Amino acid sequence: MENKKYKKLNIWYRKFKISKSPQMNLVWGFFLYTVIGFLLLSIPLFHKTSISFLDNLFISTSAISTTGLVTISIFDSYNIFGQFIIMALIQVGGIGYMTLTTYYLILTTKKITHWHSKIIGTEFTLPNSIQIKDFIKSVIIFTLIMETIGAILFYYEFIDSGMGFSKAIWFSIFHSISTFCTAGFGLFNDGFEGFKHNTFINTTIAVLAISGSLGFIVITDLWYRIRGISKQVSFTTKIILYGFIILLFLGTILIYTTEASSIFSYDSSLMTSFFQAMSAMTTVGFNTVSIGKMSLPVLLLIIFLMYVGASPSGTAGGMKITTLTAMLAILKSRLLGQKKITFLNRLIPLERIYVATSTFMLYTSLIFLFSFLLSYSENFSFERILFEVASALGTVGLSTGITGDLSSIGKILIIILMFIGRVGVLTFGFAMLQQKIEDSNPIVRDDLAV
């Protein structure tokens, strides 16, 4: 009897999945994992202290969306089992909930179903030059390699700083996964402010975060180039690398020259400036100085970097560099009176222009709308509210210190923003409109992945 019920439930679930658009499947998938995480985190056995219903939901959403905004202290509120659940949610959210399932199919059946291909195509933006099967393998392998290396590096530095053996092991694993997935969750209550002058820790975090945020497209593309499968890297990879380097350099220099506050000590001011710019752009969300003490110009600059984000098909959030590139190409072409829209002498297909403009409009509209709503529900200065909204939608996790003091309404609004940010604003929009046209992904695979 139980077996028949299970079969009926399985058949119903399969029909339910197939009946929904790829975008809606993605939304339901992340929603399901968020609920599972919330239910697990609500078990008192995993708590060190009493935690409210809303705070558990907030932490679960923040973890699955790899944001890192927290209303309570993770270390002081959850025991090691609760922290492990958070780490598992971060891992699932970081590499995509469909990735593990698809990788299991590749190992067992050596093939990917059409349904899985459609979901992966929705979750990750891939150019034509990259095969989904190779892409999934590179995601899993590269993730395991980088997180293992990161854990080893963190461990030796934590041990050297006087941390106990078992604590150093756990902190190393947790922070390595959190960093590579650009989640920003930490077990230190002050972020990494205690390691402000530690070049080794700063470098380790930067390498892990940049590796994850540059995206699995870049990694797969470079791997193709090394193995001789392709003669050159794709146009998408070039755009991502050029854009990332330029924005990170400009962000670092502007923060370095603008921030005159005493929170940037002279002997490490350049490293501190780089770290804050890197943290915002990769959306890793760690800080080595108090964000709330920064000057208004620097806060606005960080908001812009969080707004842009890094690469599509990576662990970072934000609007994406490729979207910004497409918008700049549109502006350049209009100003020059060109009929065709090009960038670096390459024609950008009309489908990409539609995607970029739609993403830009939706993303900007959401920032305006939620800043407006939070201005009503919260009693904080506008720049702090705008910063929190940009951080939540960009799944960054940086905060000026107001997250824990948000009202219940404010927390719910931030929860919604974090979820939309992880799913993707355009994917979420398509899901809500229930687009069911065959292969109607908002992302069309061609030379430029926006």
C-alpha positions in Angstrom: 0.0 0.0 0.0 2.8 2.4 1.0 4.7 1.5 -2.2 1.6 2.3 -4.3 1.1 5.7 -2.6 4.8 6.5 -3.2 4.5 5.6 -6.9 1.3 7.7 -7.3 3.0 10.7 -5.6 6.1 10.3 -7.8 4.0 10.1 -10.9 2.0 13.3 -9.8 5.3 15.1 -9.1 6.8 14.2 -12.5 3.6 15.4 -14.3 3.7 18.6 -12.2 7.3 19.3 -13.1 6.7 18.7 -16.8 3.6 20.9 -16.8 5.5 23.9 -15.6 7.8 26.1 -17.6 11.6 25.8 -16.9 11.5 29.2 -15.2 8.7 28.1 -12.8 10.5 24.8 -12.1 13.5 26.8 -11.1 11.5 29.0 -8.8 9.7 26.0 -7.2 13.0 24.2 -6.8 14.7 27.0 -4.9 11.5 27.6 -2.9 11.4 23.9 -1.9 15.0 23.9 -0.7 14.3 27.2 1.2 11.3 25.6 3.0 13.3 22.4 3.8 16.1 24.5 5.2 13.7 26.6 7.2 12.1 23.5 8.7 15.4 21.9 9.6 16.7 25.2 11.1 13.5 25.5 13.2 14.3 22.3 15.1 15.3 23.4 18.7 17.9 20.6 18.8 20.1 22.7 16.4 19.9 25.9 18.5 22.1 27.4 21.1 19.5 29.9 22.0 15.8 30.6 21.2 15.4 31.7 17.6 12.2 33.2 16.1 10.2 31.7 13.2 11.0 34.7 11.0 14.8 34.6 11.8 15.0 31.0 10.8 13.2 31.7 7.5 15.5 34.7 6.9 18.7 32.6 7.5 17.4 29.8 5.3 16.6 32.2 2.4 19.9 34.0 2.8 21.8 30.7 2.7 20.0 29.2 -0.3 20.4 32.5 -2.2 24.0 32.7 -1.1 23.5 36.3 0.2 24.9 36.3 3.7 22.7 38.9 5.3 21.9 37.7 8.8 19.5 39.0 11.5 21.2 36.9 14.2 24.7 35.6 15.0 25.2 32.3 13.2 27.9 31.1 15.6 26.0 32.2 18.8 22.6 31.0 17.7 23.1 27.6 16.0 25.2 24.7 17.1 27.5 22.8 14.8 24.5 20.8 13.3 22.6 24.0 12.6 25.7 25.5 11.1 26.1 22.4 8.9 22.6 22.8 7.6 23.4 26.4 6.7 26.6 25.3 4.9 24.7 22.6 2.9 22.1 25.2 1.8 25.0 27.5 0.7 26.5 24.7 -1.3 23.2 23.9 -3.0 22.5 27.5 -3.7 26.0 28.2 -4.9 26.3 25.6 -7.7 22.6 25.4 -8.5 20.1 22.9 -7.2 19.8 21.2 -10.6 23.5 20.7 -11.0 24.0 17.8 -8.5 21.0 16.0 -9.9 22.2 16.4 -13.5 25.7 15.3 -12.5 24.3 12.2 -10.9 22.4 11.4 -14.2 25.7 11.9 -16.1 27.5 9.4 -13.9 24.8 6.8 -13.9 23.1 7.0 -17.3 25.8 9.0 -19.3 23.1 11.2 -20.7 20.9 14.2 -19.7 17.2 14.3 -20.2 15.6 17.1 -22.3 13.8 18.4 -19.2 17.1 18.7 -17.3 18.7 20.4 -20.2 15.9 23.0 -20.3 16.2 23.7 -16.5 20.0 24.0 -16.7 19.7 26.3 -19.7 17.4 28.5 -17.6 19.6 28.5 -14.5 22.9 29.0 -16.3 23.5 31.2 -19.3 25.7 29.3 -21.8 27.1 30.3 -25.1 26.9 27.9 -28.0 30.6 26.9 -27.7 30.0 25.1 -24.4 28.2 21.8 -24.1 25.9 21.3 -21.1 27.5 17.9 -20.2 31.0 19.3 -20.1 29.8 22.4 -18.3 28.2 20.3 -15.5 31.3 18.2 -15.0 33.5 21.3 -14.8 31.2 22.9 -12.2 31.4 19.9 -9.9 35.1 19.2 -10.3 36.2 22.9 -10.1 34.0 23.5 -7.1 35.5 20.5 -5.2 39.1 21.4 -6.1 38.8 25.1 -5.1 36.8 24.5 -1.9 39.4 21.8 -0.8 42.3 24.1 -1.5 40.6 27.0 0.3 39.8 24.8 3.3 43.5 23.8 3.6 44.7 27.4 3.3 42.2 28.6 5.9 43.1 25.8 8.2 46.8 26.6 8.3 46.2 30.3 8.9 43.6 29.7 11.6 45.9 27.3 13.4 48.7 29.8 13.1 46.4 32.4 14.7 46.0 30.2 17.8 42.7 28.5 17.0 42.1 25.0 18.4 42.4 22.0 16.1 38.8 20.9 15.8 37.5 24.5 15.6 40.1 25.3 12.9 38.9 22.4 10.8 35.3 23.3 11.0 35.8 27.0 10.5 38.1 26.3 7.5 35.5 24.1 5.7 32.6 26.4 6.4 34.4 29.6 5.3 35.9 27.9 2.2 32.5 26.8 1.0 30.9 30.2 1.9 33.7 32.1 0.2 33.7 30.1 -3.1 29.9 30.2 -3.3 30.2 34.0 -2.6 27.7 33.5 0.3 29.3 35.8 2.8 28.2 33.7 5.8 30.9 33.7 8.5 31.3 32.3 12.0 33.1 35.4 13.2 30.6 38.0 14.5 32.7 40.9 13.1 33.1 39.4 9.6 36.9 39.3 8.9 37.6 42.6 10.6 40.0 40.7 12.9 42.1 39.7 9.8 42.2 43.2 8.3 46.0 43.2 8.2 46.3 39.5 7.3 47.5 39.4 3.7 47.3 35.6 3.5 43.6 35.5 4.6 42.7 38.5 2.4 44.4 36.8 -0.6 42.7 33.4 0.1 39.3 35.0 0.2 39.9 37.0 -2.9 41.1 34.1 -5.0 38.2 31.9 -3.9 35.6 34.6 -4.4 36.9 35.7 -7.8 37.2 32.0 -9.0 33.5 31.4 -8.1 32.2 34.7 -9.3 33.9 34.8 -12.7 31.6 31.9 -13.5 31.8 28.4 -14.7 31.5 29.6 -18.3 35.0 31.1 -18.0 36.4 28.0 -16.4 35.0 25.7 -18.9 36.0 27.9 -21.8 39.6 28.2 -20.5 39.7 24.5 -20.0 38.6 24.0 -23.6 41.4 26.3 -24.7 44.1 24.5 -22.6 43.0 21.1 -24.0 43.0 22.4 -27.5 39.3 21.7 -28.0 38.8 25.3 -29.1 41.4 27.7 -30.6 40.3 30.7 -28.7 38.1 31.7 -25.8 34.5 32.8 -26.4 33.4 36.4 -26.8 31.5 36.0 -23.5 34.6 35.1 -21.6 36.5 38.0 -23.0 33.7 40.4 -22.0 33.6 38.9 -18.5 37.3 39.1 -18.0 37.8 42.6 -19.4 34.8 44.0 -17.6 35.7 42.4 -14.3 39.3 43.6 -14.3 38.4 47.2 -15.3 35.6 47.6 -12.8 37.6 46.0 -10.0 40.6 48.2 -10.7 38.5 51.4 -10.9 36.6 50.4 -7.7 39.8 49.8 -5.8 41.4 53.1 -6.9 38.2 55.1 -6.2 37.7 53.6 -2.7 41.4 54.1 -2.0 41.4 57.8 -3.1 38.0 58.6 -1.7 37.9 57.1 1.8 39.7 59.4 4.1 38.3 57.9 7.2 40.5 56.5 10.0 39.0 53.1 9.5 41.4 52.5 6.7 44.8 52.3 8.4 47.7 53.7 6.3 49.8 50.5 6.2 47.0 48.4 4.7 44.7 50.9 3.0 45.3 49.7 -0.6 44.7 46.0 0.4 41.6 47.1 2.4 40.3 49.1 -0.6 40.8 46.2 -2.9 39.1 43.8 -0.5 35.9 45.9 -0.2 35.7 46.5 -4.0 36.3 42.8 -4.6 33.8 41.8 -1.9 31.1 44.0 -3.4 31.7 43.0 -7.0 32.1 39.2 -6.5 29.1 39.5 -4.1 31.0 37.4 -1.5 29.9 39.9 1.1 32.8 39.7 3.6 34.2 42.8 5.1 37.5 43.7 6.8 36.2 47.1 8.0 32.9 48.3 9.4 30.7 49.2 6.4 28.5 51.5 8.5 31.5 53.7 9.2 32.3 54.4 5.6 31.7 57.7 3.9 28.7 58.3 1.7 30.7 58.4 -1.6 32.2 55.0 -0.9 28.9 53.6 0.1 27.4 54.7 -3.2 30.4 53.3 -5.1 29.9 49.9 -3.3 26.2 50.0 -4.1 27.1 50.4 -7.8 29.5 47.5 -7.7 26.9 45.3 -6.0 24.4 46.4 -8.6 26.6 45.3 -11.4 27.9 42.1 -9.9 30.2 39.7 -11.8 29.6 36.9 -14.3 26.5 35.0 -15.4 26.6 31.2 -14.7 28.8 31.8 -11.7 28.2 32.0 -7.9 27.9 35.8 -7.9 24.7 37.8 -8.0 24.0 41.3 -9.3 22.8 42.5 -12.7 25.9 40.9 -14.4 28.8 42.4 -16.3 27.4 41.1 -19.6 24.2 43.0 -19.1 26.1 46.2 -18.3 28.2 45.6 -21.5 25.1 45.2 -23.6 23.6 48.4 -22.2 26.8 50.3 -22.9 26.8 48.9 -26.5 23.2 50.2 -27.0 24.2 53.6 -25.7 27.3 53.8 -27.9 25.3 52.7 -31.0 22.6 55.3 -30.4 25.0 58.1 -29.8 26.9 57.3 -32.9 23.7 56.8 -34.9 24.6 53.2 -35.8 21.8 50.9 -36.9 23.4 47.8 -35.6 24.5 47.3 -32.0 28.1 46.1 -31.6 30.7 45.8 -28.9 34.5 45.2 -29.6 33.6 44.9 -33.3 31.2 42.1 -32.6 27.5 42.2 -33.4 25.2 41.7 -30.4 22.1 39.7 -31.5 18.7 41.3 -31.0 17.7 38.5 -28.6 20.5 39.5 -26.3 19.5 43.2 -26.4 16.0 42.2 -25.4 17.4 40.2 -22.5 19.8 42.9 -21.3 17.2 45.8 -21.5 14.6 43.6 -19.7 17.0 42.7 -17.0 18.2 46.2 -16.6 14.6 47.6 -16.3 13.4 44.9 -13.9 16.5 45.0 -11.7 16.4 48.8 -11.4 12.6 48.8 -10.9 12.9 46.3 -8.0 15.6 48.4 -6.3 13.4 51.5 -6.5 10.2 49.7 -5.4 11.8 47.9 -2.4 13.7 51.0 -1.4 10.4 52.9 -1.5 8.6 50.2 0.6 11.4 49.9 3.2 11.5 53.7 3.5 7.9 53.4 4.8 8.5 50.4 7.1 11.9 51.3 8.5 13.3 54.3 10.4 16.8 54.4 8.9 18.6 56.9 6.6 17.9 56.4 2.9 21.4 55.5 2.0 21.4 52.6 4.5 18.1 51.4 3.1 19.3 51.6 -0.5 22.5 49.8 0.5 20.5 47.0 2.2 18.2 46.6 -0.9 21.1 46.5 -3.3 22.9 44.0 -1.2 19.8 41.7 -0.9 18.9 41.8 -4.6 22.5 41.4 -5.6 22.8 38.5 -3.1 25.9 40.2 -1.6 25.5 40.2 2.1 27.3 43.4 3.0 25.3 45.6 5.4 25.7 48.9 7.2 24.5 47.2 10.3 20.7 47.5 10.1 19.7 43.9 9.1 19.2 42.7 12.7 17.2 45.8 13.6 14.7 45.5 10.7 11.0 45.3 11.5 9.1 42.1 10.7 7.8 43.7 7.5 11.3 44.8 6.6 12.7 41.3 7.1 10.0 39.8 4.9 10.7 42.4 2.1 14.4 41.5 2.3 13.6 37.8 2.2 11.6 38.3 -1.0 14.5 40.3 -2.5 17.1 37.7 -1.7 15.0 34.9 -3.2 14.3 36.9 -6.4 18.0 37.8 -6.6 19.1 34.2 -6.5 16.5 32.9 -9.0 17.2 35.9 -11.3 14.9 38.8 -11.9 14.1 37.9 -15.5 13.6 34.2 -14.7 11.4 35.2 -11.8 9.4 37.4 -14.1 9.0 34.7 -16.7 7.9 32.2 -14.0 5.2 34.6 -12.7 3.9 35.0 -16.2 3.9 31.2 -16.7 5.6 31.2 -20.1 5.2 27.7 -21.6 6.3 28.2 -25.1 8.6 25.3 -26.1 12.2 26.2 -25.4 11.1 29.7 -24.4 14.0 30.4 -22.1 14.7 34.1 -21.6 18.3 33.2 -22.4 19.0 32.3 -26.0 22.3 30.5 -26.5 24.6 32.2 -28.9 27.9 34.1 -28.9 27.2 36.4 -25.9 25.7 35.1 -22.7 23.9 37.9 -20.9 
